[in-house]
Amino acid sequence: MNSDPLISIGIISFNNENYIRACIESCLSQTYKNIEIIIADDASTDNSVQIIKEYTHLHPSKITLISSQENYGVATNFNNAVKASKGTWFKPIACDDVLFDDCVENYMKEIFKQNLTSGILFSKMQYLGLSSKENITTQMPEIFKLEPNKKIKSILIDNTLPAPTAFFNMNTLCELGLSNERYPFLEDYPMWLKAVLNNVNLKFVDIISVKYRHHDSMSSPKNKIGNSKFYKSLLNFSRNEIWHRRTGLSKLKNIDDFISINGTLALIKIFSNKKTFLYRALSFFLRILKPYSIIKKILKILHFSR
């Protein structure tokens, strides 16, 4: 209904010609009709842009393409979609994921019900594309049950917020400064940390909003050890924003992170980013060197043995 607020859906596109159609179709199929679809493409080298243009010709008043001439990274691409959006709320989606038809409608029902004018909403999601997890639905992460101070401790240890389900109030998103382009291949974790530190209202809605395609990813492409650009962004973010904020036992997690990130970067270089038998052996060795993980496992065993 046109009297309803305009909602922006931002598709974050890069080299996913096999899945971009399903993503766009899921956005067009939303039961909530007053939407615009902004597709930000980060200089794809496959057929993604041509496919997107087919849809912009078919739906010129509904779909807008923002196309970069250079590959700037997912943070800048996310921001390009936001900056082109006119809606009061913003739903980002990776170009290989799929929205449930009632995704926007269900979020807006919750927003109207609680009269929300700020914040970020999250929900459950369903895995897609990995046989071992096919159709498995996630549950509410523990972080939503915690008080503000404990939320900070939680986000400093690990990023457990379900990013594919995020639904942003546009004013809140702009107040956070959008995605931090200082970390070009890490669009969500820096934003979640800033949101938690500033006590932004993070709300979990008991719906399933998105099908998350669990396959090649920014951090771990198929048959490759990982994306070095992602790990370099993660390392810089950890050094600048995370490690100095940890206290007590959690400071040992800095060592875990240092071993994990730098170890992965070294293995990518040594093995030309290929998962060989020797790589797997060395990777296992690195995993058992992490003091924080070892202590947490020991404490867990002692707890259950009482």
Secondary structure as a PSIPRED ss2 file (coil, helix, strand):
# PSIPRED VFORMAT (PSIPRED V4.0)

   1 M C   1.000  0.000  0.000
   2 N C   1.000  0.000  0.000
   3 S C   1.000  0.000  0.000
   4 D C   1.000  0.000  0.000
   5 P C   1.000  0.000  0.000
   6 L C   1.000  0.000  0.000
   7 I E   0.000  0.000  1.000
   8 S E   0.000  0.000  1.000
   9 I E   0.000  0.000  1.000
  10 G E   0.000  0.000  1.000
  11 I E   0.000  0.000  1.000
  12 I E   0.000  0.000  1.000
  13 S E   0.000  0.000  1.000
  14 F C   1.000  0.000  0.000
  15 N C   1.000  0.000  0.000
  16 N C   1.000  0.000  0.000
  17 E C   1.000  0.000  0.000
  18 N C   1.000  0.000  0.000
  19 Y C   1.000  0.000  0.000
  20 I H   0.000  1.000  0.000
  21 R H   0.000  1.000  0.000
  22 A H   0.000  1.000  0.000
  23 C H   0.000  1.000  0.000
  24 I H   0.000  1.000  0.000
  25 E H   0.000  1.000  0.000
  26 S H   0.000  1.000  0.000
  27 C H   0.000  1.000  0.000
  28 L H   0.000  1.000  0.000
  29 S C   1.000  0.000  0.000
  30 Q C   1.000  0.000  0.000
  31 T C   1.000  0.000  0.000
  32 Y C   1.000  0.000  0.000
  33 K C   1.000  0.000  0.000
  34 N C   1.000  0.000  0.000
  35 I E   0.000  0.000  1.000
  36 E E   0.000  0.000  1.000
  37 I E   0.000  0.000  1.000
  38 I E   0.000  0.000  1.000
  39 I E   0.000  0.000  1.000
  40 A E   0.000  0.000  1.000
  41 D E   0.000  0.000  1.000
  42 D C   1.000  0.000  0.000
  43 A C   1.000  0.000  0.000
  44 S C   1.000  0.000  0.000
  45 T C   1.000  0.000  0.000
  46 D C   1.000  0.000  0.000
  47 N C   1.000  0.000  0.000
  48 S H   0.000  1.000  0.000
  49 V H   0.000  1.000  0.000
  50 Q H   0.000  1.000  0.000
  51 I H   0.000  1.000  0.000
  52 I H   0.000  1.000  0.000
  53 K H   0.000  1.000  0.000
  54 E H   0.000  1.000  0.000
  55 Y H   0.000  1.000  0.000
  56 T H   0.000  1.000  0.000
  57 H H   0.000  1.000  0.000
  58 L H   0.000  1.000  0.000
  59 H C   1.000  0.000  0.000
  60 P C   1.000  0.000  0.000
  61 S C   1.000  0.000  0.000
  62 K C   1.000  0.000  0.000
  63 I E   0.000  0.000  1.000
  64 T E   0.000  0.000  1.000
  65 L E   0.000  0.000  1.000
  66 I E   0.000  0.000  1.000
  67 S E   0.000  0.000  1.000
  68 S C   1.000  0.000  0.000
  69 Q C   1.000  0.000  0.000
  70 E C   1.000  0.000  0.000
  71 N C   1.000  0.000  0.000
  72 Y C   1.000  0.000  0.000
  73 G C   1.000  0.000  0.000
  74 V H   0.000  1.000  0.000
  75 A H   0.000  1.000  0.000
  76 T H   0.000  1.000  0.000
  77 N H   0.000  1.000  0.000
  78 F H   0.000  1.000  0.000
  79 N H   0.000  1.000  0.000
  80 N H   0.000  1.000  0.000
  81 A H   0.000  1.000  0.000
  82 V H   0.000  1.000  0.000
  83 K H   0.000  1.000  0.000
  84 A C   1.000  0.000  0.000
  85 S C   1.000  0.000  0.000
  86 K C   1.000  0.000  0.000
  87 G C   1.000  0.000  0.000
  88 T C   1.000  0.000  0.000
  89 W E   0.000  0.000  1.000
  90 F E   0.000  0.000  1.000
  91 K E   0.000  0.000  1.000
  92 P E   0.000  0.000  1.000
  93 I E   0.000  0.000  1.000
  94 A E   0.000  0.000  1.000
  95 C C   1.000  0.000  0.000
  96 D C   1.000  0.000  0.000
  97 D C   1.000  0.000  0.000
  98 V E   0.000  0.000  1.000
  99 L E   0.000  0.000  1.000
 100 F C   1.000  0.000  0.000
 101 D C   1.000  0.000  0.000
 102 D C   1.000  0.000  0.000
 103 C H   0.000  1.000  0.000
 104 V H   0.000  1.000  0.000
 105 E H   0.000  1.000  0.000
 106 N H   0.000  1.000  0.000
 107 Y H   0.000  1.000  0.000
 108 M H   0.000  1.000  0.000
 109 K H   0.000  1.000  0.000
 110 E H   0.000  1.000  0.000
 111 I H   0.000  1.000  0.000
 112 F H   0.000  1.000  0.000
 113 K H   0.000  1.000  0.000
 114 Q H   0.000  1.000  0.000
 115 N C   1.000  0.000  0.000
 116 L C   1.000  0.000  0.000
 117 T C   1.000  0.000  0.000
 118 S C   1.000  0.000  0.000
 119 G C   1.000  0.000  0.000
 120 I E   0.000  0.000  1.000
 121 L E   0.000  0.000  1.000
 122 F E   0.000  0.000  1.000
 123 S E   0.000  0.000  1.000
 124 K E   0.000  0.000  1.000
 125 M E   0.000  0.000  1.000
 126 Q E   0.000  0.000  1.000
 127 Y E   0.000  0.000  1.000
 128 L E   0.000  0.000  1.000
 129 G C   1.000  0.000  0.000
 130 L C   1.000  0.000  0.000
 131 S C   1.000  0.000  0.000
 132 S C   1.000  0.000  0.000
 133 K C   1.000  0.000  0.000
 134 E C   1.000  0.000  0.000
 135 N C   1.000  0.000  0.000
 136 I C   1.000  0.000  0.000
 137 T E   0.000  0.000  1.000
 138 T C   1.000  0.000  0.000
 139 Q C   1.000  0.000  0.000
 140 M C   1.000  0.000  0.000
 141 P C   1.000  0.000  0.000
 142 E H   0.000  1.000  0.000
 143 I H   0.000  1.000  0.000
 144 F H   0.000  1.000  0.000
 145 K H   0.000  1.000  0.000
 146 L C   1.000  0.000  0.000
 147 E C   1.000  0.000  0.000
 148 P H   0.000  1.000  0.000
 149 N H   0.000  1.000  0.000
 150 K H   0.000  1.000  0.000
 151 K H   0.000  1.000  0.000
 152 I H   0.000  1.000  0.000
 153 K H   0.000  1.000  0.000
 154 S H   0.000  1.000  0.000
 155 I H   0.000  1.000  0.000
 156 L H   0.000  1.000  0.000
 157 I H   0.000  1.000  0.000
 158 D C   1.000  0.000  0.000
 159 N C   1.000  0.000  0.000
 160 T C   1.000  0.000  0.000
 161 L C   1.000  0.000  0.000
 162 P C   1.000  0.000  0.000
 163 A H   0.000  1.000  0.000
 164 P H   0.000  1.000  0.000
 165 T H   0.000  1.000  0.000
 166 A C   1.000  0.000  0.000
 167 F E   0.000  0.000  1.000
 168 F E   0.000  0.000  1.000
 169 N E   0.000  0.000  1.000
 170 M H   0.000  1.000  0.000
 171 N H   0.000  1.000  0.000
 172 T H   0.000  1.000  0.000
 173 L H   0.000  1.000  0.000
 174 C H   0.000  1.000  0.000
 175 E H   0.000  1.000  0.000
 176 L C   1.000  0.000  0.000
 177 G C   1.000  0.000  0.000
 178 L C   1.000  0.000  0.000
 179 S C   1.000  0.000  0.000
 180 N C   1.000  0.000  0.000
 181 E C   1.000  0.000  0.000
 182 R C   1.000  0.000  0.000
 183 Y C   1.000  0.000  0.000
 184 P C   1.000  0.000  0.000
 185 F C   1.000  0.000  0.000
 186 L C   1.000  0.000  0.000
 187 E C   1.000  0.000  0.000
 188 D C   1.000  0.000  0.000
 189 Y H   0.000  1.000  0.000
 190 P H   0.000  1.000  0.000
 191 M H   0.000  1.000  0.000
 192 W H   0.000  1.000  0.000
 193 L H   0.000  1.000  0.000
 194 K H   0.000  1.000  0.000
 195 A H   0.000  1.000  0.000
 196 V H   0.000  1.000  0.000
 197 L H   0.000  1.000  0.000
 198 N C   1.000  0.000  0.000
 199 N C   1.000  0.000  0.000
 200 V C   1.000  0.000  0.000
 201 N C   1.000  0.000  0.000
 202 L E   0.000  0.000  1.000
 203 K E   0.000  0.000  1.000
 204 F E   0.000  0.000  1.000
 205 V E   0.000  0.000  1.000
 206 D E   0.000  0.000  1.000
 207 I E   0.000  0.000  1.000
 208 I E   0.000  0.000  1.000
 209 S E   0.000  0.000  1.000
 210 V E   0.000  0.000  1.000
 211 K E   0.000  0.000  1.000
 212 Y E   0.000  0.000  1.000
 213 R E   0.000  0.000  1.000
 214 H C   1.000  0.000  0.000
 215 H C   1.000  0.000  0.000
 216 D C   1.000  0.000  0.000
 217 S C   1.000  0.000  0.000
 218 M C   1.000  0.000  0.000
 219 S C   1.000  0.000  0.000
 220 S C   1.000  0.000  0.000
 221 P C   1.000  0.000  0.000
 222 K C   1.000  0.000  0.000
 223 N C   1.000  0.000  0.000
 224 K C   1.000  0.000  0.000
 225 I C   1.000  0.000  0.000
 226 G C   1.000  0.000  0.000
 227 N C   1.000  0.000  0.000
 228 S H   0.000  1.000  0.000
 229 K H   0.000  1.000  0.000
 230 F H   0.000  1.000  0.000
 231 Y H   0.000  1.000  0.000
 232 K H   0.000  1.000  0.000
 233 S H   0.000  1.000  0.000
 234 L H   0.000  1.000  0.000
 235 L H   0.000  1.000  0.000
 236 N H   0.000  1.000  0.000
 237 F H   0.000  1.000  0.000
 238 S H   0.000  1.000  0.000
 239 R H   0.000  1.000  0.000
 240 N H   0.000  1.000  0.000
 241 E H   0.000  1.000  0.000
 242 I H   0.000  1.000  0.000
 243 W H   0.000  1.000  0.000
 244 H H   0.000  1.000  0.000
 245 R H   0.000  1.000  0.000
 246 R C   1.000  0.000  0.000
 247 T C   1.000  0.000  0.000
 248 G H   0.000  1.000  0.000
 249 L H   0.000  1.000  0.000
 250 S H   0.000  1.000  0.000
 251 K H   0.000  1.000  0.000
 252 L H   0.000  1.000  0.000
 253 K H   0.000  1.000  0.000
 254 N H   0.000  1.000  0.000
 255 I H   0.000  1.000  0.000
 256 D H   0.000  1.000  0.000
 257 D H   0.000  1.000  0.000
 258 F H   0.000  1.000  0.000
 259 I H   0.000  1.000  0.000
 260 S H   0.000  1.000  0.000
 261 I H   0.000  1.000  0.000
 262 N H   0.000  1.000  0.000
 263 G H   0.000  1.000  0.000
 264 T H   0.000  1.000  0.000
 265 L H   0.000  1.000  0.000
 266 A H   0.000  1.000  0.000
 267 L H   0.000  1.000  0.000
 268 I H   0.000  1.000  0.000
 269 K H   0.000  1.000  0.000
 270 I H   0.000  1.000  0.000
 271 F C   1.000  0.000  0.000
 272 S C   1.000  0.000  0.000
 273 N C   1.000  0.000  0.000
 274 K C   1.000  0.000  0.000
 275 K C   1.000  0.000  0.000
 276 T C   1.000  0.000  0.000
 277 F H   0.000  1.000  0.000
 278 L H   0.000  1.000  0.000
 279 Y H   0.000  1.000  0.000
 280 R H   0.000  1.000  0.000
 281 A H   0.000  1.000  0.000
 282 L H   0.000  1.000  0.000
 283 S H   0.000  1.000  0.000
 284 F H   0.000  1.000  0.000
 285 F H   0.000  1.000  0.000
 286 L H   0.000  1.000  0.000
 287 R H   0.000  1.000  0.000
 288 I C   1.000  0.000  0.000
 289 L C   1.000  0.000  0.000
 290 K C   1.000  0.000  0.000
 291 P H   0.000  1.000  0.000
 292 Y H   0.000  1.000  0.000
 293 S H   0.000  1.000  0.000
 294 I H   0.000  1.000  0.000
 295 I H   0.000  1.000  0.000
 296 K H   0.000  1.000  0.000
 297 K H   0.000  1.000  0.000
 298 I H   0.000  1.000  0.000
 299 L H   0.000  1.000  0.000
 300 K H   0.000  1.000  0.000
 301 I H   0.000  1.000  0.000
 302 L H   0.000  1.000  0.000
 303 H H   0.000  1.000  0.000
 304 F H   0.000  1.000  0.000
 305 S H   0.000  1.000  0.000
 306 R C   1.000  0.000  0.000
